[in-house]
Amino acid sequence: MRIQVSARNRAFQFDAATGARMLYAGLAAGIHLPYECGTGTCGTCKAKLISGEVEDAWPQAGGRKYLKQAGDVLMCQCIAKSDCTVEVANFVHSMESGACMPSFGRATVTDAHTLTRDVTRFSLRLDSPCDFDAGQFVVVQVPGVPGYRGYSMVNFDRAAHRLDFVVKKKPGGGASEWLFNGNVEGQQVDWFGPLGAATFFPNLGKDILCIAGGSGIAGMLSILSRARQERYFHQFSGDVFFGVRTYADAFYLEELEQLALEFPGKLRIMIVLSDEAVPAAAQTAHPALLFDHGLVHEVAARHMQGKYQNVRAYLAGPPPAVDGAIRMLLLQAKLTADNIRYDKFS
């Protein structure tokens, strides 16, 4: 199907294969259409259907609450049934030369195992390699569950044949129930990506601040992995604040401690417990890590006071935690919006 997207600055045309969602087809064609979550929850990819016929692939998508006018559609859920023209309220541009281009793929689930009572990890063994930037995510469609779900990569590799993820259980969530309650090892899934703008590049030339809650630590670990490979912390510093409810809910502590040990004085990693005081055993078990009690963005504000010069901040986690961190960084830290990077998951 031939799709035309009329934006505020110009119109773009691209082809969408049978069954392909309009947003994904446009991104795969190198057109930077508006999106954030890419899975139907945030409403950022809203467009108005001017002509043509589309099918709604997931009528229950949460982002439908943002469709206020007749003809409004979510491009991430639209499948064109004929040639279509849609209109978006954004400026749209072609992707930059050298960007990691999103594509469709198949993969096999492997190495699934539980990390805590409600957090699990798994990997995808890809049928074809994928280039992605540190901090990006892919969307995954699992068997029997409508819609795609977005998961940030934990690892960083070029031409990766394996993507690693960490997922927090969401009661009643279709993909979450599939992952936690079924035997997923060896199952085949569809994926699309990479996606996301919360990316780190070694030519950044700034100190790094990471504020993550729960499974939001995934993208931060990818950023730290690339920084480690590029010896970034030999010149610049990093501060990582990882928020969980209790010490028992923390995970990847060994991996984080190893990073802190590799860059003493340059990379500071703090585990923040919101629902309990820090137990004495925590610091004894992980002497290279720091610990504190409170809400992760408030603890970050306290420890980062006066340290925001030449800083790029990366945020991830539950929407309330990300929103709190954004307010803090804009109002208290006075960071400019271009130095606050996050991807919206709901």
C-alpha positions as CSV (number, residue, x, y, z in Angstrom):
1,M,0.0,0.0,0.0
2,R,1.2,3.5,-0.8
3,I,1.1,5.8,2.3
4,Q,1.4,9.6,2.2
5,V,2.0,11.5,5.5
6,S,1.5,15.2,5.3
7,A,3.4,17.0,8.0
8,R,3.7,20.7,8.9
9,N,6.9,21.1,6.8
10,R,6.3,18.7,3.9
11,A,4.8,15.4,2.7
12,F,6.4,12.0,2.7
13,Q,5.5,8.9,0.7
14,F,6.4,5.3,1.4
15,D,5.2,1.8,0.9
16,A,3.7,-0.4,3.6
17,A,3.7,-4.2,3.2
18,T,0.5,-6.1,3.8
19,G,-0.2,-6.3,7.5
20,A,2.5,-3.8,8.5
21,R,1.6,-1.0,10.9
22,M,1.8,2.4,9.3
23,L,4.3,3.9,11.8
24,Y,6.7,0.9,11.5
25,A,6.6,1.0,7.7
26,G,7.4,4.7,7.7
27,L,10.3,4.3,10.2
28,A,11.7,1.4,8.2
29,A,11.6,3.7,5.1
30,G,13.9,6.1,7.0
31,I,11.2,8.7,7.8
32,H,11.3,10.0,11.4
33,L,7.5,9.9,12.1
34,P,6.4,11.1,15.5
35,Y,6.3,8.5,18.2
36,E,7.5,7.8,21.7
37,C,6.4,4.4,23.1
38,G,5.6,2.9,19.6
39,T,3.1,0.4,21.2
40,G,-0.2,2.3,21.5
41,T,-0.1,3.8,24.9
42,C,1.3,7.3,24.7
43,G,-0.7,8.8,21.8
44,T,2.3,10.6,20.3
45,C,1.9,9.0,16.9
46,K,-1.7,10.4,16.5
47,A,-2.6,11.3,12.9
48,K,-5.8,12.2,11.0
49,L,-6.9,9.9,8.2
50,I,-7.6,12.1,5.2
51,S,-8.3,9.3,2.6
52,G,-8.1,5.6,2.4
53,E,-9.1,2.7,4.6
54,V,-7.3,1.4,7.7
55,E,-7.7,-1.5,10.1
56,D,-7.1,-0.9,13.9
57,A,-4.8,-3.7,14.9
58,W,-5.5,-3.3,18.6
59,P,-8.8,-1.5,19.5
60,Q,-8.0,-1.8,23.2
61,A,-4.8,0.2,23.0
62,G,-4.5,2.7,25.8
63,G,-3.5,5.6,23.6
64,R,-6.9,5.6,21.9
65,K,-8.0,8.0,24.8
66,Y,-6.1,10.7,22.9
67,L,-8.1,10.3,19.8
68,K,-10.6,13.2,20.1
69,Q,-11.7,13.9,16.5
70,A,-13.4,11.9,13.8
71,G,-10.7,10.3,11.7
72,D,-8.0,10.4,14.4
73,V,-5.9,7.2,14.4
74,L,-2.7,5.9,16.1
75,M,-0.2,5.2,13.3
76,C,1.4,2.5,15.5
77,Q,-1.9,0.5,15.4
78,C,-3.0,1.3,11.8
79,I,-2.8,-1.3,9.1
80,A,-3.6,0.2,5.7
81,K,-6.2,-1.7,3.7
82,S,-5.8,0.7,0.7
83,D,-3.6,3.6,-0.4
84,C,-3.9,6.2,2.4
85,T,-3.1,9.8,3.2
86,V,-2.8,10.9,6.8
87,E,-1.9,14.3,8.4
88,V,0.2,14.9,11.4
89,A,0.6,18.1,13.4
90,N,4.4,17.7,13.7
91,F,7.4,18.6,11.7
92,V,8.8,15.4,10.1
93,H,12.3,14.8,8.7
94,S,14.2,12.0,7.1
95,M,16.5,10.1,9.4
96,E,20.1,11.2,9.6
97,S,22.7,9.4,7.5
98,G,24.3,6.6,9.5
99,A,21.4,6.2,11.9
100,C,20.5,2.7,13.0
101,M,17.5,2.0,10.7
102,P,14.6,0.1,12.2
103,S,13.6,-3.1,10.6
104,F,11.3,-6.1,11.1
105,G,12.6,-9.4,12.4
106,R,11.9,-12.8,13.9
107,A,13.6,-14.2,17.0
108,T,13.7,-17.1,19.5
109,V,13.3,-16.6,23.2
110,T,16.2,-17.9,25.3
111,D,17.7,-17.7,28.7
112,A,14.5,-16.7,30.5
113,H,14.9,-16.7,34.3
114,T,13.6,-14.9,37.4
115,L,15.8,-12.2,39.0
116,T,13.4,-11.2,41.8
117,R,9.8,-11.9,42.9
118,D,8.4,-9.7,40.1
119,V,11.3,-9.2,37.7
120,T,12.6,-11.6,35.1
121,R,15.1,-11.4,32.3
122,F,15.1,-13.0,28.9
123,S,17.0,-12.8,25.6
124,L,16.1,-12.9,22.0
125,R,18.3,-14.9,19.6
126,L,17.8,-13.0,16.3
127,D,17.3,-14.6,12.9
128,S,19.3,-11.7,11.4
129,P,21.7,-9.2,13.1
130,C,20.6,-5.8,14.4
131,D,22.5,-2.6,14.8
132,F,21.2,-0.4,17.7
133,D,22.5,2.6,19.7
134,A,23.0,2.4,23.5
135,G,19.7,3.3,25.3
136,Q,17.4,2.2,22.5
137,F,14.5,-0.4,22.6
138,V,12.6,-2.7,20.4
139,V,8.9,-3.6,20.3
140,V,8.1,-7.3,20.5
141,Q,4.9,-9.2,19.6
142,V,4.4,-12.4,21.5
143,P,2.2,-15.3,20.6
144,G,-1.5,-14.9,21.4
145,V,-1.2,-11.3,22.8
146,P,-2.5,-8.3,20.7
147,G,-0.2,-5.4,20.1
148,Y,3.5,-5.0,20.6
149,R,5.3,-4.3,23.9
150,G,8.5,-2.2,24.2
151,Y,11.6,-3.4,26.0
152,S,14.9,-1.7,26.3
153,M,18.1,-3.6,25.6
154,V,20.4,-4.3,28.5
155,N,23.4,-5.1,26.3
156,F,25.2,-3.1,23.7
157,D,26.7,-4.7,20.5
158,R,26.9,-3.7,16.9
159,A,25.5,-6.3,14.5
160,A,24.0,-8.0,17.5
161,H,22.7,-11.5,17.2
162,R,21.3,-11.4,20.7
163,L,19.2,-8.8,22.6
164,D,19.0,-9.0,26.4
165,F,16.0,-7.6,28.4
166,V,14.7,-7.2,31.9
167,V,11.0,-7.0,32.5
168,K,8.9,-6.2,35.6
169,K,5.7,-8.1,36.0
170,K,2.5,-6.2,35.4
171,P,-0.5,-7.9,36.9
172,G,-3.1,-8.5,34.2
173,G,-0.7,-7.5,31.4
174,G,-1.0,-9.9,28.5
175,A,2.7,-10.0,27.6
176,S,3.7,-10.0,31.2
177,E,1.5,-13.0,32.0
178,W,2.9,-14.8,29.0
179,L,6.4,-14.2,30.1
180,F,6.0,-15.0,33.8
181,N,3.4,-17.8,33.7
182,G,4.3,-19.8,30.6
183,N,7.2,-21.8,29.3
184,V,8.6,-19.3,26.9
185,E,11.9,-20.9,26.2
186,G,12.3,-21.6,22.5
187,Q,9.1,-19.7,21.4
188,Q,9.2,-17.5,18.3
189,V,8.3,-13.8,18.4
190,D,8.2,-10.9,16.0
191,W,10.1,-7.7,16.7
192,F,10.7,-4.3,15.2
193,G,13.4,-1.8,16.0
194,P,15.6,-0.3,17.1
195,L,13.5,2.7,18.4
196,G,14.0,5.5,20.9
197,A,15.8,8.8,21.4
198,A,17.4,8.3,24.8
199,T,20.7,7.4,23.2
200,F,24.3,7.7,24.3
201,F,27.2,8.3,21.9
202,P,30.9,8.4,23.0
203,N,31.4,11.8,21.3
204,L,28.9,13.3,23.8
205,G,31.6,15.1,25.8
206,K,29.5,15.4,28.9
207,D,29.3,13.8,32.3
208,I,26.4,11.3,32.5
209,L,23.5,11.2,35.0
210,C,21.3,8.1,35.0
211,I,18.1,8.0,37.1
212,A,16.2,4.7,36.7
213,G,13.4,2.9,38.5
214,G,12.9,-0.8,38.4
215,S,13.3,-2.4,35.0
216,G,14.2,1.1,33.7
217,I,17.8,0.2,34.6
218,A,17.9,-1.9,31.4
219,G,18.7,1.0,29.0
220,M,21.1,2.5,31.5
221,L,23.1,-0.7,31.6
222,S,23.3,-0.5,27.8
223,I,24.6,3.1,28.0
224,L,27.1,2.0,30.7
225,S,28.2,-0.9,28.6
226,R,29.0,1.3,25.6
227,A,30.7,3.9,27.8
228,R,32.9,1.1,29.3
229,Q,33.8,-0.2,25.8
230,E,34.8,3.3,24.7
231,R,36.7,4.1,27.9
232,Y,34.4,7.0,28.4
233,F,34.9,7.2,32.2
234,H,38.6,7.7,31.8
235,Q,37.7,11.3,30.9
236,F,34.2,12.0,32.1
237,S,32.2,11.0,35.2
238,G,29.0,9.2,35.7
239,D,26.3,9.1,38.4
240,V,23.7,6.4,38.5
241,F,20.7,6.3,40.8
242,F,18.8,3.0,40.7
243,G,15.5,3.0,42.5
244,V,13.7,-0.1,43.8
245,R,11.2,-0.6,46.7
246,T,13.3,-2.8,49.0
247,Y,16.8,-4.4,49.0
248,A,15.1,-7.7,48.1
249,D,13.8,-6.1,44.9
250,A,17.2,-5.0,43.7
251,F,18.9,-6.9,40.9
252,Y,22.1,-6.6,38.7
253,L,23.9,-5.5,41.8
254,E,27.0,-7.6,41.0
255,E,27.2,-6.2,37.5
256,L,26.8,-2.6,38.7
257,E,29.4,-3.1,41.4
258,Q,31.9,-4.4,38.9
259,L,31.4,-1.2,36.8
260,A,31.9,0.9,39.9
261,L,35.1,-1.0,40.7
262,E,36.5,-0.5,37.2
263,F,36.2,3.3,37.4
264,P,36.8,4.3,41.0
265,G,36.1,8.0,41.6
266,K,34.6,8.4,38.1
267,L,31.5,6.2,38.2
268,R,29.3,6.4,41.3
269,I,26.4,4.0,41.6
270,M,23.7,4.4,44.2
271,I,20.9,2.0,45.0
272,V,17.8,3.8,46.4
273,L,15.2,2.0,48.5
274,S,11.9,3.7,48.6
275,D,10.0,1.5,51.1
276,E,12.6,0.6,53.7
277,A,15.7,1.9,55.4
278,V,18.9,0.6,54.0
279,P,19.8,-2.7,55.8
280,A,23.3,-3.0,57.2
281,A,23.8,-6.1,55.1
282,A,23.5,-4.1,51.8
283,Q,26.7,-2.1,52.2
284,T,28.5,-5.1,53.6
285,A,27.6,-7.2,50.6
286,H,28.3,-4.5,48.0
287,P,31.0,-2.1,49.4
288,A,31.6,-0.5,46.0
289,L,28.0,0.6,45.7
290,L,26.3,3.5,47.6
291,F,22.9,3.1,49.2
292,D,20.2,5.6,50.4
293,H,16.5,5.7,51.3
294,G,13.8,7.7,49.6
295,L,12.2,8.4,46.2
296,V,14.9,8.0,43.5
297,H,14.5,11.5,41.9
298,E,14.6,13.2,45.3
299,V,17.7,11.2,46.4
300,A,19.3,12.1,43.1
301,A,18.5,15.8,43.7
302,R,20.1,15.7,47.1
303,H,23.3,14.1,46.0
304,M,23.7,16.0,42.7
305,Q,23.2,19.4,44.2
306,G,25.7,21.8,42.6
307,K,27.0,19.1,40.2
308,Y,25.0,19.7,37.0
309,Q,27.6,21.6,34.9
310,N,28.2,19.8,31.6
311,V,25.7,17.0,32.4
312,R,23.5,14.9,30.1
313,A,20.7,13.1,32.0
314,Y,19.0,9.8,31.0
315,L,15.8,8.8,32.7
316,A,13.8,5.5,32.7
317,G,11.2,3.7,34.8
318,P,7.5,4.1,35.8
319,P,5.9,7.3,34.5
320,P,5.5,8.9,38.0
321,A,9.3,8.4,38.6
322,V,10.2,9.8,35.2
323,D,7.9,12.8,35.6
324,G,9.3,13.6,39.0
325,A,12.8,13.4,37.7
326,I,12.0,15.7,34.7
327,R,10.5,18.3,37.0
328,M,13.5,18.2,39.3
329,L,16.0,18.5,36.4
330,L,14.2,21.4,34.8
331,L,13.2,23.4,37.9
332,Q,16.0,22.6,40.3
333,A,18.9,21.5,38.3
334,K,18.1,24.0,35.5
335,L,19.1,21.5,32.8
336,T,18.0,22.4,29.3
337,A,15.4,20.1,27.7
338,D,18.0,18.8,25.1
339,N,20.1,17.5,28.0
340,I,17.2,15.4,29.5
341,R,16.7,12.2,27.5
342,Y,14.0,9.6,28.1
343,D,11.6,7.3,26.3
344,K,8.0,7.2,27.5
345,F,6.6,3.8,28.5
346,S,3.2,3.5,30.1
